[in-house]
């Protein structure tokens, strides 16, 4: 029969000594590893923390700033004079540092840049001003009555009556197609423009397939 060999007392004492010396070393190495990682992790959190992305619109040729539009005004190397996000109020005005109230409605971004450059030049030496349109909310037309999707429809550039009706989902079954009209504000008065939809759709009286303007209301009786 095979005999079981018992380790000597000296061998057992050696193993015990090794275990006692290794455990603190491992703990120390683990702590050091964790300590080394902690600042890196904290630093990466600070660096990679997401910010709200800017929504940059693409103004078409002929675009003019209107109420509700969101602008970003930057004065180069002058953060106290800049405004990362400013909303055009219903009265067409914007509020900016240093120059306070400025009328932006009706201006193109380039025209507003020139206006602000002139105003800031009284306070800052050779200001470099840029205007970025982040969101466009002013360029909409409204549909009422016999269309499938009533309400406001954004327009980006020229849009005809037929195109706008398509954007509104088309006419309903009960729409009075040849009694449509457009209400348009201008010079303090309201203009009513009749549209005979079926004739325009057939290619007749294409002069009635006019380009809509921001703020127009298309009424489709039912």
VENVEN-V401918 format. One record per residue. N is the residue number from 0. RES is the residue in one letter. SS is DSSP state (helix for helix, strand for strand, loop for the rest). PHI is phi in whole degrees, 0 to 359 (none if undefined). NEAR is the number of other C-alpha atoms within 10 Angstrom. Layout:
BEGIN
N_RES_SS_PHI_NEAR + N_RES_SS_PHI_NEAR
END
This chain:
BEGIN
0_X_loop_none_3 + 1_X_loop_285_4 + 2_X_loop_264_5 + 3_X_loop_269_6 + 4_X_loop_274_6 + 5_X_loop_268_7 + 6_X_loop_295_8 + 7_X_loop_287_8 + 8_X_helix_298_8 + 9_X_helix_292_8 + 10_X_helix_294_10 + 11_X_helix_295_11 + 12_X_helix_295_10 + 13_X_helix_296_10 + 14_X_helix_299_10 + 15_X_helix_298_10 + 16_X_helix_296_11 + 17_X_helix_296_10 + 18_X_helix_297_10 + 19_X_helix_294_10 + 20_X_helix_281_10 + 21_X_helix_282_11 + 22_X_helix_301_11 + 23_X_helix_299_11 + 24_X_helix_295_11 + 25_X_helix_295_11 + 26_X_helix_298_11 + 27_X_helix_296_12 + 28_X_helix_295_12 + 29_X_helix_296_12 + 30_X_helix_297_12 + 31_X_helix_297_12 + 32_X_helix_296_11 + 33_X_helix_294_11 + 34_X_helix_295_11 + 35_X_helix_293_11 + 36_X_helix_284_12 + 37_X_helix_303_12 + 38_X_helix_299_11 + 39_X_helix_296_11 + 40_X_helix_295_11 + 41_X_helix_298_10 + 42_X_helix_296_11 + 43_X_helix_294_11 + 44_X_helix_296_11 + 45_X_helix_292_10 + 46_X_helix_284_9 + 47_X_helix_264_8 + 48_X_loop_299_7 + 49_X_loop_289_8 + 50_X_loop_248_6 + 51_X_loop_293_5 + 52_X_loop_291_6 + 53_X_loop_286_11 + 54_X_loop_258_11 + 55_X_loop_269_14 + 56_X_loop_277_14 + 57_X_loop_238_13 + 58_X_loop_298_18 + 59_X_loop_278_10 + 60_X_loop_298_10 + 61_X_loop_92_9 + 62_X_loop_293_16 + 63_X_loop_231_19 + 64_X_loop_296_25 + 65_X_loop_219_24 + 66_X_loop_303_20 + 67_X_loop_92_19 + 68_X_loop_292_22 + 69_X_strand_250_25 + 70_X_strand_243_24 + 71_X_strand_242_18 + 72_X_strand_253_21 + 73_X_strand_236_21 + 74_X_strand_253_20 + 75_X_loop_305_13 + 76_X_loop_63_11 + 77_X_loop_227_12 + 78_X_helix_298_11 + 79_X_helix_289_11 + 80_X_helix_259_19 + 81_X_loop_268_19 + 82_X_strand_221_16 + 83_X_strand_295_14 + 84_X_strand_206_15 + 85_X_strand_225_18 + 86_X_strand_260_18 + 87_X_loop_287_22 + 88_X_loop_286_17 + 89_X_loop_296_13 + 90_X_loop_272_12 + 91_X_loop_85_18 + 92_X_strand_262_17 + 93_X_strand_232_19 + 94_X_strand_251_16 + 95_X_strand_229_16 + 96_X_loop_299_12 + 97_X_loop_73_12 + 98_X_loop_267_13 + 99_X_strand_63_9 + 100_X_strand_274_11 + 101_X_strand_225_16 + 102_X_strand_276_16 + 103_X_loop_254_24 + 104_X_loop_299_21 + 105_X_loop_88_14 + 106_X_loop_263_17 + 107_X_loop_280_18 + 108_X_helix_305_19 + 109_X_helix_294_14 + 110_X_helix_295_15 + 111_X_helix_293_22 + 112_X_helix_302_20 + 113_X_helix_296_16 + 114_X_helix_297_16 + 115_X_helix_291_22 + 116_X_helix_300_18 + 117_X_helix_296_15 + 118_X_helix_290_15 + 119_X_helix_288_20 + 120_X_loop_297_12 + 121_X_loop_285_11 + 122_X_loop_239_12 + 123_X_loop_233_14 + 124_X_loop_285_8 + 125_X_loop_47_12 + 126_X_loop_291_20 + 127_X_loop_248_17 + 128_X_strand_253_22 + 129_X_strand_232_18 + 130_X_strand_239_20 + 131_X_strand_244_19 + 132_X_strand_273_19 + 133_X_strand_270_19 + 134_X_strand_216_19 + 135_X_loop_245_23 + 136_X_loop_237_14 + 137_X_loop_276_20 + 138_X_loop_267_22 + 139_X_strand_223_19 + 140_X_strand_240_19 + 141_X_strand_243_19 + 142_X_strand_244_22 + 143_X_strand_231_15 + 144_X_strand_98_19 + 145_X_loop_277_20 + 146_X_strand_236_24 + 147_X_loop_287_18 + 148_X_loop_229_18 + 149_X_loop_287_15 + 150_X_strand_118_15 + 151_X_strand_274_16 + 152_X_strand_234_17 + 153_X_strand_290_15 + 154_X_loop_237_18 + 155_X_loop_235_15 + 156_X_loop_89_15 + 157_X_loop_300_14 + 158_X_loop_216_18 + 159_X_strand_275_14 + 160_X_helix_300_18 + 161_X_helix_298_17 + 162_X_helix_295_14 + 163_X_helix_292_20 + 164_X_helix_298_19 + 165_X_helix_297_14 + 166_X_helix_295_16 + 167_X_loop_276_18 + 168_X_loop_92_12 + 169_X_loop_91_16 + 170_X_strand_276_18 + 171_X_loop_278_15 + 172_X_loop_296_11 + 173_X_loop_260_12 + 174_X_loop_292_17 + 175_X_loop_273_17 + 176_X_helix_297_19 + 177_X_helix_259_15 + 178_X_helix_240_15 + 179_X_strand_292_19 + 180_X_strand_204_19 + 181_X_strand_247_21 + 182_X_strand_259_16 + 183_X_strand_229_17 + 184_X_strand_271_15 + 185_X_strand_188_8 + 186_X_loop_56_6 + 187_X_loop_78_6 + 188_X_strand_233_7 + 189_X_strand_247_11 + 190_X_strand_253_14 + 191_X_strand_249_13 + 192_X_strand_246_13 + 193_X_strand_286_15 + 194_X_strand_227_23 + 195_X_loop_262_18 + 196_X_helix_299_25 + 197_X_helix_298_14 + 198_X_helix_292_15 + 199_X_helix_295_17 + 200_X_helix_296_12 + 201_X_loop_279_9 + 202_X_loop_98_11 + 203_X_loop_270_13 + 204_X_loop_51_14 + 205_X_helix_294_13 + 206_X_helix_295_10 + 207_X_helix_277_17 + 208_X_loop_276_20 + 209_X_loop_283_15 + 210_X_strand_280_14 + 211_X_loop_281_21 + 212_X_loop_244_17 + 213_X_loop_306_20 + 214_X_loop_96_15 + 215_X_loop_297_18 + 216_X_strand_240_21 + 217_X_strand_262_27 + 218_X_strand_253_21 + 219_X_strand_239_23 + 220_X_loop_299_16 + 221_X_loop_235_14
END
